[in-house]
């Protein structure tokens, strides 16, 4: 059995996460026992690590638990067997840009380490247990779909106004999505320019911040949206983007190829935080698991500080840890222009571990907003938006 012992986020440009496992003697001594970890989350997907063993060789594999049709997940991963004497003697196996799909949901090395060398090279302790790190980074999910273009799109009849082209659905970040193309524009918009929308089909309890890219067509005819950072509202609608050409211009043989890259899909919670001390007024919000949180404002320092408390910490299962990561933004009126702006807290993203019987002292989030500006705030409430992007419960038994 392999137990997830620690998770560290490096906050680098590749969004690297490092998972540390304690691998017990049952993995090395009992070749007939299942040696697969419990599922864990990274890059908006569920993963597991599985060990293969014979009497002579130890192997290790990374498994994608939730692959979906027409979708591929690319990730860099590294397995590191930690040496008990010195880090220079660690055993490393890595793979760049590994592609996980329904056809190939596992990647790894079936001949990673001879069993005899685990002990002789000082990887295991006296109980035949050892530590292994899994590093994951540079994750990206790609959906490839084909849309059949009907002949009515090329006609001049009024029926064309009702045409809506859609891809099949795919899964990302616990939500289901698809891409729709409106050849004659959106009914909610006066413009008749073709419009492309990324639709969220499930999970309407929250708004969702999405970073994505859509490429329509192929070759010289393709249209690239570039990286988009948009909000999917409570109904799953999103702003999308308009085309500067007609849909038939990028169609090849009555078929339109749709390439979608998904980078993030973070649920959003909003709380109206009192700027004055009032014991009867609390700022509550809820994450995507419907767990309650409370936000407080600290106006006693030179710069505004926020403090986040986990109100429903008692709901964490016994003998488990809950790891939560988030970004937080303050929505305020700009002091010069008066327009709304969102100011991210310093040192974001924040993360914390929680246990059922623990004591939550609150996570302090610093900002660069001077408290003296609060004197000019006409509204005694400020908006705080929490951007939840990694929530997971881990067994600590």
Buried (B, 14 or more C-beta within 10 A) or exposed (E): BBBBBBBEBEEEEEBBBBBBBBBBBBBBEEBEEEBBBBBBBBBBBBBBBBBBBEEEBBBBBBBBEBBBEBBBBBBBBBBBBBBEEEEEEBBEBEBEEBBBBEEEBEBBBEEBBEBEBBBEBBBBEEEBBBBBBBBBBBBBBBBBBEBEBBEEBBEEEEEBEEBEBBBBBBBBBBBBBBBBBBBBBBEEEEEEBBBBBBBBEEBBEBBBBBBBBBBBBEEEBEBEBEEBEBEBBEEBBBBBBBBEEBBEEBBEEEEBBBBBBBBBBBBBBBBBBBBEEEEEEBBEBBBBBEBBBBBBBBBEEEBBBBBBBBBBBEBBEEEBBBBBBBBBBBBBBEEEEEEEEEBBBEEBBBBBBBBBEBEBEBBBBBBEBEBEEBEEEEEEBBBBBBBBBBBBBBEBE
